[in-house]
């Protein structure tokens, strides 16, 4: 068939219909890819539609894109084909022109649509399984909750009754917010009959909730305040979790939590059939301990290699442990590996994170929000055949590498979708709620920082799994990328003259000129992740927070000497070191006080201490808070809540004592959800630069999850289809 079988104007109209449809709403990468394919074809440049060009240009991955190691183009093309099929089977079923992307090709085809003859309902064959599937769907929609009778039977049998795979969205709570700071929030019991999830109270305190899937209501698990990272025991009777700097467990039916060990952090854990737990309790190591408590032994230490093993899974029936090895490039360039009992490490997948072995004989993992599956032989620790994309828009963290999905041994799946594909825009927001756009192109942005004169904004952007630093210049209304900055750089911080940026990283702090040709140089080497956050008013001291294997994140300050764009660090000095997390240290405008966030109370709150520290502290937030920033000239301290809203507290100093006023809502608006990472910064004129969702969205994602019954059958079908 001729590629262009209809006039170009009709093709453009067809493209606009597709891109403005509900099917392509918030589908940023699919929309960008489709527009590029169509426009290049109409311009007579179809010969350019190769995998490298699509990755480098259409998907904005840059000239460093390597299709041999990054499958994102194939994944996005497959995703685009699926979206087009859904569109033309629903919204676009009467469109005059159809846009198709044939399998095995990146050149789109255009054809007039032939109307489908109507068929009377009584003439359509209806099988028993089809009728059951329709009845099941009606029940799910009608109830709008998980409590459906089919869950009271074994999941596989229920799936058979409905003729195969069934997918539905459900509220985990009638109101509230499901989620935590770091880690998977919703997990299924091994038999698929129970779900445990983390929710946030109105005060910002997290806790565990349990729900039998044939029951309408969830119940709180008492004593789990501050919990995150839940995971089940093999028999489904216990759930373990992290809270208050400890690894704990609690019976799913309720009771008193039991402490298993001290744990400065938790980046994933798995409970094996032998009664042992393998957990990532700190940077660079995997540890093993008994599920009854007791001593902790290190089973893998990757600190010398500069790697962070995390998100482990003990493989059933073997002594092997699956884990994600995160290196300097972050989770998007991580490898999924297996550790055997003889301490051998096998690399299974490159450019993937959060690997999970499925009972169907497959390995599932995440690459930039897409869930891939590949055939896997656990007895030989070997993968076979190419990976296949199966689900898109799975919520995941490009910083920590965890993903929001879980698959039970019985074959059920639960996952949470990312809002707007995890992308944001950057806008100015003032205290009246007035929004002024300036960074309108959606992207995977983090760490916005405003220059001292308010004319430039630096931030990090993730493209193709790598971080880069970008600067928006309001005077020129242009955006430039700092070309000579490593892929792990994050949290850019301006020096007082606005000429230099300090950057955080996995092994310390670096700095670079804030101009396009800047060269990254070492400022301070550390034993763990370090994040720069504020300079003292005279610019001579830098406050930052650093990961410690025993006490998690602690606050440090260091003297800084600056000559031109060159910085020299003096001897670092600890400011606050405790078993809790202390982050975001922010000097007050007069340099006499330091505001920071801590989870010492079990939830994140904002505190102020004198600088230098005299041992006293003042709690500013009343219902949870983090990321404090002092507003210039207004004597207000602004911070963010766990619901991504902004609060402000007026303060004053009385007889040398810091006094914080009652917090109030600074502006009625929700910022983009970036977890524990910064998503706003204050400008000298009192406005803030904020990451916001690219489209207005409601609260549906706040307490919803998607369930797939008989998910393993879906995996097998995908395999069968791919082999045809």
C-alpha positions as CSV (number, residue, x, y, z in Angstrom):
1,X,0.0,0.0,0.0
2,X,1.2,3.5,-0.8
3,X,2.3,5.2,2.5
4,X,0.3,8.4,1.7
5,X,-3.0,7.2,0.3
6,X,-4.9,10.3,1.4
7,X,-4.1,14.1,1.1
8,X,-1.6,15.5,3.5
9,X,-4.1,17.9,4.9
10,X,-6.4,15.0,5.9
11,X,-3.5,13.3,7.5
12,X,-2.6,16.3,9.6
13,X,-6.3,16.6,10.7
14,X,-6.2,12.9,11.6
15,X,-3.1,13.4,13.6
16,X,-4.6,16.3,15.6
17,X,-7.7,14.2,16.4
18,X,-5.6,11.4,17.8
19,X,-3.3,13.7,19.9
20,X,-6.2,15.5,21.4
21,X,-8.1,12.3,22.3
22,X,-8.6,10.8,25.8
23,X,-6.6,7.8,24.7
24,X,-3.5,9.9,24.2
25,X,-4.1,12.2,27.2
26,X,-1.0,12.4,29.3
27,X,0.8,10.0,26.9
28,X,3.7,12.3,26.3
29,X,6.2,9.9,24.7
30,X,3.6,8.2,22.5
31,X,2.3,11.6,21.3
32,X,5.8,12.9,20.6
33,X,6.8,9.7,18.7
34,X,3.6,9.7,16.6
35,X,3.9,13.4,15.7
36,X,7.6,12.9,14.7
37,X,6.7,9.8,12.6
38,X,3.9,11.5,10.8
39,X,5.6,14.8,10.2
40,X,8.8,13.2,8.9
41,X,6.8,11.0,6.5
42,X,4.7,13.9,5.2
43,X,8.0,15.9,4.7
44,X,9.3,13.1,2.5
45,X,11.9,12.0,5.1
46,X,10.6,8.5,5.9
47,X,14.1,7.1,5.2
48,X,15.2,8.9,8.5
49,X,12.8,6.8,10.6
50,X,15.5,4.5,12.0
51,X,15.8,3.4,15.6
52,X,18.7,5.8,16.4
53,X,17.0,8.8,15.0
54,X,13.8,8.1,16.9
55,X,15.6,7.7,20.1
56,X,17.9,10.7,19.7
57,X,15.4,13.1,18.3
58,X,11.8,12.0,18.7
59,X,12.3,10.8,22.3
60,X,14.8,13.5,23.2
61,X,17.6,11.1,24.3
62,X,20.3,13.0,22.6
63,X,23.3,12.0,20.5
64,X,24.6,9.6,23.1
65,X,21.6,7.3,22.6
66,X,22.7,3.7,21.8
67,X,19.8,1.5,20.5
68,X,22.0,-1.6,21.2
69,X,21.7,-1.2,24.9
70,X,18.5,0.9,25.3
71,X,15.3,-0.7,24.0
72,X,13.1,2.3,24.6
73,X,12.3,3.0,20.9
74,X,11.0,-0.6,20.4
75,X,9.1,-0.3,23.6
76,X,7.6,3.1,22.7
77,X,6.7,1.9,19.2
78,X,4.9,-1.1,20.7
79,X,3.1,1.1,23.1
80,X,2.1,3.5,20.3
81,X,0.6,0.6,18.2
82,X,-1.5,-0.4,21.2
83,X,-2.7,3.1,21.8
84,X,-3.6,3.6,18.2
85,X,-5.6,0.3,18.2
86,X,-7.5,1.4,21.3
87,X,-8.2,4.8,19.8
88,X,-9.6,3.5,16.6
89,X,-11.7,0.8,18.3
90,X,-13.4,3.5,20.5
91,X,-13.0,7.3,20.1
92,X,-11.7,7.1,16.5
93,X,-14.0,4.4,15.1
94,X,-15.7,6.9,12.7
95,X,-12.6,9.0,11.8
96,X,-12.3,9.4,8.1
97,X,-8.6,8.6,8.1
98,X,-6.7,5.9,10.0
99,X,-3.0,6.2,11.0
100,X,-1.3,2.8,11.4
101,X,2.2,1.8,12.4
102,X,2.8,-1.6,10.9
103,X,4.8,-4.2,13.0
104,X,8.4,-4.4,12.0
105,X,8.4,-0.8,10.6
106,X,8.7,2.7,11.9
107,X,7.0,4.3,8.8
108,X,3.4,5.1,9.4
109,X,0.7,4.3,6.9
110,X,-2.5,6.3,6.2
111,X,-5.7,5.0,4.8
112,X,-9.4,6.0,4.5
113,X,-11.5,4.2,7.1
114,X,-14.1,1.8,5.9
115,X,-17.3,1.9,8.0
116,X,-18.0,-1.3,9.9
117,X,-21.5,-2.8,9.2
118,X,-23.7,-2.8,12.2
119,X,-24.6,-6.3,13.6
120,X,-27.7,-6.9,15.6
121,X,-27.0,-8.0,19.1
122,X,-29.1,-11.1,18.8
123,X,-27.0,-12.2,15.8
124,X,-23.7,-12.1,17.7
125,X,-22.5,-15.4,19.1
126,X,-22.1,-15.2,22.9
127,X,-20.1,-17.9,24.6
128,X,-20.5,-18.8,28.3
129,X,-17.1,-17.3,29.0
130,X,-17.9,-14.0,27.2
131,X,-21.1,-13.7,29.2
132,X,-19.3,-14.3,32.4
133,X,-16.7,-11.7,31.5
134,X,-19.4,-9.1,30.8
135,X,-21.1,-9.9,34.1
136,X,-17.8,-9.7,36.0
137,X,-17.0,-6.3,34.4
138,X,-20.5,-5.0,35.4
139,X,-19.9,-6.1,38.9
140,X,-16.6,-4.4,39.1
141,X,-17.9,-1.1,37.7
142,X,-21.0,-1.2,39.9
143,X,-19.2,-1.8,43.2
144,X,-16.2,0.4,42.4
145,X,-14.3,-1.3,45.2
146,X,-12.2,-4.5,45.5
147,X,-14.8,-6.3,47.4
148,X,-16.1,-8.6,44.7
149,X,-17.3,-12.1,45.3
150,X,-15.0,-13.7,42.7
151,X,-12.1,-12.9,45.1
152,X,-13.5,-15.4,47.7
153,X,-12.5,-18.2,45.4
154,X,-8.9,-19.1,44.4
155,X,-7.7,-16.4,42.0
156,X,-6.8,-18.9,39.2
157,X,-10.3,-20.4,39.3
158,X,-11.9,-17.0,39.3
159,X,-9.9,-16.0,36.2
160,X,-11.0,-19.2,34.5
161,X,-14.6,-18.3,35.2
162,X,-14.2,-15.0,33.4
163,X,-12.5,-16.5,30.5
164,X,-9.0,-15.3,31.1
165,X,-7.4,-12.0,32.1
166,X,-9.4,-9.3,33.9
167,X,-8.2,-5.9,34.9
168,X,-9.9,-3.3,37.1
169,X,-9.1,-0.2,39.0
170,X,-10.1,0.0,42.7
171,X,-10.1,2.4,45.7
172,X,-7.9,1.0,48.5
173,X,-9.5,3.6,50.8
174,X,-12.7,5.6,50.5
175,X,-10.7,8.7,51.3
176,X,-7.1,9.6,52.0
177,X,-3.8,9.1,50.3
178,X,-2.0,5.8,49.6
179,X,1.8,6.2,49.5
180,X,5.0,6.6,51.4
181,X,8.4,8.1,50.9
182,X,10.5,5.3,49.4
183,X,9.6,1.8,48.4
184,X,6.6,-0.2,47.0
185,X,3.4,1.0,48.7
186,X,1.0,-1.8,47.8
187,X,1.9,-5.6,48.1
188,X,-0.1,-8.8,47.7
189,X,0.0,-11.8,49.9
190,X,1.5,-14.9,48.2
191,X,-2.0,-16.5,47.8
192,X,-3.3,-13.2,46.3
193,X,-6.2,-13.0,48.8
194,X,-4.9,-10.0,50.8
195,X,-3.4,-6.6,50.1
196,X,-1.3,-4.6,52.5
197,X,-0.6,-1.0,51.7
198,X,0.8,2.2,53.2
199,X,-1.4,5.2,53.7
200,X,-1.0,8.7,55.0
201,X,-3.0,10.2,57.8
202,X,-4.2,13.9,57.5
203,X,-1.2,14.7,59.7
204,X,1.2,13.2,57.2
205,X,1.9,10.1,59.3
206,X,2.2,6.8,57.4
207,X,0.8,3.5,58.6
208,X,0.0,0.0,57.3
209,X,-3.4,-1.1,56.2
210,X,-4.6,-4.6,55.5
211,X,-7.5,-5.7,53.4
212,X,-8.9,-9.1,52.5
213,X,-9.9,-8.8,48.9
214,X,-13.4,-10.3,49.5
215,X,-14.1,-7.7,52.2
216,X,-15.2,-4.1,51.6
217,X,-13.0,-2.3,54.1
218,X,-9.4,-2.0,55.1
219,X,-8.2,-2.0,58.7
220,X,-5.2,-0.2,60.3
221,X,-2.4,-2.4,61.6
222,X,-1.8,-0.9,65.1
223,X,1.7,0.2,66.0
224,X,2.9,0.7,62.4
225,X,3.2,4.5,62.5
226,X,6.0,5.7,60.2
227,X,5.9,2.5,58.2
228,X,7.2,2.0,54.6
229,X,8.4,-0.8,52.4
230,X,6.1,-3.7,53.5
231,X,6.7,-7.3,52.4
232,X,5.0,-10.6,53.2
233,X,6.2,-13.8,54.8
234,X,6.0,-16.9,52.6
235,X,2.9,-18.1,54.4
236,X,1.2,-14.7,54.2
237,X,0.6,-14.6,58.0
238,X,3.1,-11.8,58.7
239,X,4.2,-8.6,57.0
240,X,7.5,-6.9,57.7
241,X,8.2,-3.2,57.3
242,X,10.6,-0.4,58.1
243,X,9.8,2.3,60.7
244,X,11.7,4.4,63.3
245,X,15.1,3.2,62.1
246,X,14.2,-0.4,62.7
247,X,13.0,-3.4,60.7
248,X,9.9,-4.8,62.2
249,X,7.2,-7.4,61.6
250,X,3.5,-7.7,62.6
251,X,0.9,-10.4,62.2
252,X,-1.5,-9.4,59.4
253,X,-4.4,-10.1,61.7
254,X,-3.1,-7.4,64.1
255,X,-1.1,-7.5,67.3
256,X,2.1,-5.8,68.5
257,X,4.9,-5.2,66.1
258,X,8.2,-7.0,66.9
259,X,11.6,-5.4,66.2
260,X,13.9,-7.6,64.1
261,X,16.9,-5.3,63.9
262,X,18.2,-1.8,63.8
263,X,18.1,-0.4,60.2
264,X,19.2,3.1,59.3
265,X,17.4,2.6,55.9
266,X,15.5,0.1,53.9
267,X,15.8,-0.2,50.1
268,X,13.9,-3.4,49.7
269,X,13.7,-6.8,51.5
270,X,12.5,-10.3,50.8
271,X,11.4,-13.1,53.2
272,X,12.6,-16.5,52.1
273,X,11.1,-20.0,52.6
274,X,14.0,-20.8,55.0
275,X,12.9,-18.2,57.5
276,X,15.6,-15.7,56.7
277,X,15.2,-12.2,55.3
278,X,17.5,-10.6,52.8
279,X,17.4,-6.8,53.0
280,X,19.2,-3.7,51.8
281,X,19.6,-1.9,55.1
282,X,22.2,0.6,54.0
283,X,24.2,1.8,51.0
284,X,26.4,-0.7,49.2
285,X,25.3,-3.9,51.1
286,X,22.8,-6.7,51.2
287,X,22.3,-8.3,54.6
288,X,20.7,-11.5,56.0
289,X,18.9,-11.9,59.3
290,X,16.4,-14.4,60.8
291,X,12.7,-13.5,60.6
292,X,12.7,-14.1,64.4
293,X,15.4,-11.4,64.9
294,X,19.0,-11.7,66.0
295,X,22.3,-10.8,64.4
296,X,22.7,-9.4,60.9
297,X,25.3,-10.7,58.5
298,X,26.4,-9.0,55.3
299,X,26.0,-11.3,52.3
300,X,27.1,-8.8,49.6
301,X,29.2,-5.7,49.9
302,X,29.5,-3.7,46.7
303,X,30.8,-0.5,48.1
304,X,34.3,-1.0,46.6
305,X,32.7,-1.3,43.2
306,X,30.6,1.9,43.7
307,X,27.4,-0.1,43.5
308,X,24.3,-0.1,45.6
309,X,22.4,-3.4,45.7
310,X,18.8,-2.9,46.5
311,X,15.2,-4.3,46.0
312,X,16.2,-8.0,46.6
313,X,14.0,-11.0,45.9
314,X,14.8,-14.4,47.4
315,X,14.1,-16.9,44.6
316,X,11.7,-19.6,45.7
317,X,13.2,-23.1,45.7
318,X,16.8,-21.8,45.4
319,X,19.4,-20.1,47.5
320,X,19.8,-17.3,45.0
321,X,18.9,-13.7,45.6
322,X,17.8,-11.4,42.8
323,X,18.7,-7.7,43.2
324,X,19.2,-4.4,41.4
325,X,22.7,-3.1,41.2
326,X,22.6,0.7,41.0
327,X,25.8,2.4,39.9
328,X,26.9,5.9,39.0
329,X,24.3,6.2,36.2
330,X,21.3,5.7,38.6
331,X,18.5,3.1,38.3
332,X,17.8,3.6,34.6
333,X,21.2,2.3,33.8
334,X,21.3,-0.3,36.6
335,X,21.7,-4.1,36.1
336,X,19.5,-6.8,37.5
337,X,21.8,-9.5,39.0
338,X,21.6,-12.8,41.0
339,X,23.7,-13.7,44.0
340,X,24.2,-17.4,44.6
341,X,25.1,-19.3,47.8
342,X,28.8,-19.5,46.7
343,X,28.9,-15.7,46.4
344,X,28.9,-15.7,42.7
345,X,27.1,-12.8,41.0
346,X,25.4,-13.3,37.6
347,X,24.3,-10.3,35.5
348,X,20.9,-11.1,34.0
349,X,19.5,-7.8,32.6
350,X,21.2,-4.5,31.7
351,X,19.3,-1.1,31.8
352,X,16.6,-2.3,34.2
353,X,15.5,-2.0,37.7
354,X,13.3,-3.7,40.3
355,X,13.5,-7.2,38.8
356,X,10.9,-9.8,39.9
357,X,10.9,-13.5,39.0
358,X,7.4,-14.7,38.1
359,X,5.9,-18.2,38.6
360,X,5.3,-18.3,34.8
361,X,9.0,-18.7,34.2
362,X,9.7,-15.1,33.4
363,X,11.7,-12.2,34.8
364,X,9.8,-8.9,35.0
365,X,11.6,-5.5,35.4
366,X,11.1,-1.8,34.8
367,X,12.8,0.4,32.3
368,X,11.7,4.1,32.4
369,X,8.2,3.3,33.5
370,X,7.7,0.3,31.1
371,X,7.3,-3.2,32.5
372,X,9.3,-5.7,30.4
373,X,9.2,-9.5,30.7
374,X,11.8,-12.0,29.5
375,X,11.8,-15.7,29.7
376,X,13.9,-16.9,32.7
377,X,15.3,-20.3,33.9
378,X,15.8,-19.8,37.7
379,X,17.6,-23.1,38.1
380,X,20.3,-22.0,35.7
381,X,20.0,-18.2,36.3
382,X,19.7,-17.6,32.5
383,X,17.4,-15.4,30.5
384,X,16.2,-16.5,27.0
385,X,15.0,-14.4,24.1
386,X,14.5,-10.7,23.8
387,X,12.6,-8.7,26.5
388,X,9.0,-7.7,25.6
389,X,7.2,-4.6,26.8
390,X,4.0,-5.5,28.6
391,X,2.7,-2.6,30.6
392,X,3.4,1.1,30.3
393,X,3.1,4.0,32.8
394,X,4.0,1.9,35.9
395,X,4.9,4.3,38.6
396,X,8.6,4.0,39.6
397,X,11.4,6.1,41.0
398,X,14.2,7.1,38.7
399,X,16.2,8.1,41.8
400,X,15.8,5.1,44.0
401,X,14.8,2.4,41.5
402,X,11.7,1.0,43.2
403,X,8.5,0.3,41.2
404,X,4.9,0.3,42.3
405,X,3.9,-3.3,41.3
406,X,3.7,-6.7,43.0
407,X,2.8,-10.1,41.7
408,X,1.5,-12.9,43.9
409,X,2.6,-16.5,43.7
410,X,-0.9,-17.3,42.6
411,X,-0.7,-15.0,39.6
412,X,-2.5,-11.9,40.6
413,X,-1.0,-8.5,40.1
414,X,-1.4,-5.0,41.5
415,X,0.3,-1.9,40.3
416,X,-0.1,1.9,40.4
417,X,0.1,4.1,37.4
418,X,2.3,7.2,37.2
419,X,0.4,10.5,36.9
420,X,1.2,12.2,33.6
421,X,3.9,9.6,32.9
422,X,5.9,11.1,35.8
423,X,6.5,14.3,33.9
424,X,6.1,17.9,35.1
425,X,6.2,21.5,33.9
426,X,7.8,24.3,35.8
427,X,5.8,27.4,36.7
428,X,6.1,30.5,38.8
429,X,3.5,30.6,41.6
430,X,2.9,33.6,43.9
431,X,1.0,33.8,47.3
432,X,-2.3,34.6,45.6
433,X,-2.2,31.4,43.5
434,X,-1.3,33.2,40.3
435,X,0.6,30.9,37.9
436,X,3.0,32.1,35.3
437,X,4.4,29.5,32.9
438,X,8.0,29.4,31.8
439,X,9.1,25.8,31.4
440,X,6.1,24.5,29.5
441,X,7.6,21.4,27.9
442,X,6.7,18.4,30.1
443,X,9.8,16.5,31.3
444,X,11.2,14.3,34.0
445,X,12.4,17.3,36.1
446,X,13.7,17.5,39.7
447,X,15.5,19.9,42.0
448,X,14.4,23.3,40.7
449,X,16.7,26.0,42.1
450,X,16.4,29.8,41.5
451,X,19.5,31.9,41.1
452,X,20.2,34.6,43.7
453,X,19.0,37.4,41.3
454,X,15.9,35.4,40.4
455,X,16.7,35.5,36.6
456,X,17.7,31.9,36.1
457,X,16.4,28.5,37.2
458,X,18.6,25.4,37.3
459,X,17.1,21.9,37.5
460,X,17.9,18.3,36.6
461,X,16.2,16.5,33.8
462,X,16.2,12.7,33.2
463,X,16.4,11.6,29.5
464,X,17.1,8.1,28.5
465,X,17.9,7.2,32.0
466,X,20.6,9.8,32.5
467,X,20.5,13.0,34.5
468,X,21.5,16.4,32.9
469,X,21.5,19.9,34.3
470,X,19.5,22.6,32.5
471,X,19.3,26.3,33.1
472,X,16.4,28.6,32.1
473,X,17.3,32.2,31.6
474,X,14.3,34.5,31.9
475,X,16.1,37.5,30.4
476,X,16.7,35.6,27.1
477,X,13.7,33.3,27.5
478,X,15.9,30.4,26.5
479,X,17.0,27.1,28.0
480,X,20.5,25.6,27.8
481,X,22.0,22.3,28.9
482,X,25.3,22.2,30.9
483,X,27.2,20.0,28.5
484,X,30.1,18.7,30.7
485,X,28.2,17.5,33.7
486,X,28.0,13.8,34.7
487,X,24.9,11.7,34.5
488,X,24.6,11.4,38.3
489,X,24.6,15.1,39.0
490,X,21.6,16.3,40.9
491,X,20.4,19.0,43.3
492,X,22.1,22.0,41.7
493,X,22.8,24.9,44.1
494,X,23.8,28.4,43.1
495,X,26.7,30.3,44.7
496,X,25.9,33.8,45.8
497,X,27.3,35.4,42.6
498,X,25.2,33.2,40.4
499,X,28.2,32.1,38.4
500,X,28.8,28.6,39.9
501,X,26.7,25.6,40.7
502,X,27.4,23.0,43.4
503,X,26.1,19.5,42.5
504,X,25.3,16.5,44.6
505,X,26.2,12.9,43.8
506,X,26.7,9.4,45.0
507,X,30.3,9.9,46.1
508,X,30.4,13.6,47.1
509,X,30.0,17.2,45.9
510,X,31.2,18.7,42.7
511,X,31.0,22.2,41.2
512,X,30.8,23.7,37.7
513,X,30.5,27.0,36.0
514,X,26.9,27.9,35.5
515,X,27.5,28.5,31.8
516,X,27.1,26.1,28.9
517,X,30.7,25.2,28.7
518,X,31.2,24.5,32.4
519,X,33.5,21.8,33.5
520,X,32.6,19.6,36.5
521,X,35.2,19.5,39.3
522,X,35.4,17.7,42.7
523,X,34.6,19.9,45.7
524,X,34.3,17.3,48.5
525,X,34.5,13.5,48.5
526,X,32.2,11.6,50.9
527,X,31.5,8.0,51.8
528,X,27.9,8.1,50.7
529,X,25.4,10.2,48.8
530,X,25.7,13.9,49.5
531,X,23.2,16.7,48.6
532,X,24.1,20.4,48.8
533,X,21.3,22.6,50.0
534,X,22.1,26.1,51.1
535,X,24.9,28.7,51.6
536,X,25.1,30.9,54.6
537,X,24.3,34.6,53.8
538,X,27.9,35.5,53.4
539,X,28.5,32.5,51.1
540,X,31.3,31.2,53.2
541,X,29.7,28.0,54.5
542,X,27.7,25.3,52.8
543,X,25.1,23.2,54.5
544,X,24.5,19.7,53.0
545,X,23.2,16.3,54.0
546,X,25.1,13.1,53.7
547,X,24.1,9.4,53.9
548,X,25.8,7.4,56.7
549,X,25.6,3.6,56.8
550,X,24.7,3.6,60.5
551,X,22.7,6.8,61.1
552,X,21.1,7.4,57.6
553,X,21.1,11.1,56.4
554,X,22.9,13.6,58.7
555,X,23.4,17.3,58.3
556,X,26.9,18.7,57.8
557,X,28.4,22.1,57.1
558,X,31.7,23.0,55.5
559,X,33.7,26.2,55.0
560,X,33.9,27.3,51.3
561,X,36.4,29.6,49.7
562,X,35.6,31.0,46.2
563,X,37.9,32.5,43.7
564,X,36.1,33.3,40.5
565,X,34.2,30.2,39.5
566,X,36.6,27.9,41.5
567,X,35.5,26.6,44.9
568,X,37.7,25.0,47.7
569,X,36.2,23.2,50.6
570,X,37.6,23.2,54.1
571,X,37.1,20.7,56.9
572,X,33.5,19.4,57.1
573,X,31.8,19.7,60.5
574,X,28.8,17.6,61.6
575,X,25.8,19.7,62.6
576,X,23.2,17.1,63.4
577,X,23.8,13.4,63.6
578,X,21.2,11.0,64.9
579,X,19.5,7.7,64.0
580,X,16.7,9.7,62.3
581,X,16.8,11.2,58.8
582,X,17.8,14.9,58.8
583,X,17.7,16.6,55.4
584,X,17.2,19.9,53.6
585,X,19.3,22.2,56.0
586,X,18.5,25.8,55.1
587,X,20.2,28.9,56.5
588,X,18.0,31.7,57.6
589,X,18.4,35.1,55.9
590,X,20.5,36.4,58.9
591,X,22.5,33.1,59.2
592,X,21.5,32.7,62.9
593,X,19.2,29.7,62.4
594,X,19.1,26.5,60.4
595,X,15.7,25.0,59.3
596,X,15.6,21.3,58.3
597,X,13.4,18.3,57.9
598,X,13.5,15.2,60.2
599,X,11.5,12.0,60.6
600,X,12.5,11.6,64.3
601,X,8.8,11.7,65.4
602,X,7.8,9.0,63.0
603,X,6.6,11.4,60.3
604,X,8.4,14.2,58.5
605,X,8.4,17.5,60.3
606,X,10.2,20.9,60.0
607,X,12.4,22.0,62.8
608,X,14.6,25.1,63.5
609,X,17.9,25.1,65.5
610,X,20.3,27.9,66.3
611,X,23.4,28.0,64.2
612,X,25.9,27.1,65.7
613,X,23.7,24.5,67.4
614,X,23.1,25.0,71.2
615,X,21.0,21.8,71.5
616,X,17.6,23.4,71.5
617,X,15.1,23.0,68.7
618,X,11.6,24.3,67.7
619,X,9.1,22.3,65.7
620,X,7.5,24.5,63.1
621,X,5.1,22.1,61.3
622,X,1.9,20.9,63.0
623,X,0.7,18.2,60.6
624,X,3.8,17.0,58.9
625,X,6.2,18.9,56.7
626,X,9.5,18.8,54.7
627,X,11.7,21.0,52.4
628,X,11.7,24.2,54.4
629,X,12.6,27.5,52.7
630,X,12.8,31.0,54.1
631,X,10.9,33.5,52.1
632,X,13.0,36.7,51.6
633,X,11.7,39.9,53.2
634,X,8.5,38.4,54.7
635,X,9.7,36.5,57.8
636,X,7.9,33.4,56.7
637,X,9.1,29.8,56.5
638,X,7.4,27.8,53.7
639,X,7.4,24.1,53.6
640,X,5.7,21.2,51.8
641,X,3.3,18.6,53.3
642,X,3.0,15.0,52.4
643,X,0.0,15.9,50.2
644,X,2.2,18.2,48.1
645,X,0.6,21.3,49.5
646,X,2.5,24.4,50.7
647,X,2.2,25.7,54.2
648,X,3.7,28.9,55.7
649,X,4.6,29.8,59.3
650,X,5.4,33.4,60.4
651,X,8.2,33.6,62.8
652,X,10.0,36.1,65.1
653,X,12.9,36.1,67.5
654,X,12.0,37.0,71.1
655,X,14.8,37.6,73.6
656,X,17.1,35.3,71.5
657,X,14.4,32.5,71.1
658,X,13.0,31.4,67.8
659,X,9.1,31.6,67.9
660,X,7.1,30.0,65.1
661,X,3.5,31.0,64.4
662,X,0.6,28.7,63.6
663,X,1.1,27.2,60.1
664,X,-1.4,28.3,57.4
665,X,-1.9,27.3,53.8
666,X,0.4,29.4,51.7
667,X,-1.5,28.8,48.5
668,X,-4.3,26.5,47.6
669,X,-2.5,24.2,45.1
670,X,-0.9,20.8,44.9
671,X,2.5,20.5,43.5
672,X,3.8,17.6,41.5
673,X,4.4,14.4,43.5
674,X,8.2,13.8,43.6
675,X,8.2,11.8,46.8
676,X,10.9,13.0,49.2
677,X,12.8,14.9,46.5
678,X,12.5,18.7,46.2
679,X,10.0,20.1,43.8
680,X,10.0,23.9,44.5
681,X,12.3,26.7,45.4
682,X,11.9,30.3,46.5
683,X,12.8,33.4,44.4
684,X,14.0,36.7,45.8
685,X,10.7,38.4,45.0
686,X,8.7,35.8,47.1
687,X,7.4,33.7,44.3
688,X,8.3,30.0,44.0
689,X,9.4,28.0,41.0
690,X,7.3,24.8,41.3
691,X,7.1,21.5,39.5
692,X,3.4,21.0,38.5
693,X,1.6,18.2,36.6
694,X,1.3,19.1,32.9
695,X,-2.4,18.6,33.0
696,X,-5.0,19.2,35.8
697,X,-5.7,15.9,37.5
698,X,-8.0,14.9,40.3
699,X,-7.3,12.9,43.4
700,X,-8.1,9.6,41.8
701,X,-4.5,8.4,41.8
702,X,-4.1,9.2,45.5
703,X,-5.8,6.0,46.7
704,X,-6.3,3.9,43.6
705,X,-4.5,0.8,42.3
706,X,-5.0,-1.4,39.3
707,X,-5.5,-5.1,39.7
708,X,-5.0,-7.8,37.1
709,X,-6.5,-11.2,37.6
710,X,-4.6,-14.1,36.1
711,X,-1.7,-11.8,35.2
712,X,0.6,-14.8,34.4
713,X,-1.8,-15.7,31.6
714,X,-1.3,-12.2,30.2
715,X,2.4,-12.8,30.3
716,X,2.1,-16.1,28.5
717,X,-0.1,-14.7,25.8
718,X,2.3,-11.9,25.2
719,X,5.0,-14.5,24.7
720,X,2.9,-16.5,22.4
721,X,1.9,-13.5,20.3
722,X,5.5,-12.3,20.1
723,X,6.6,-15.7,18.7
724,X,4.1,-15.7,15.8
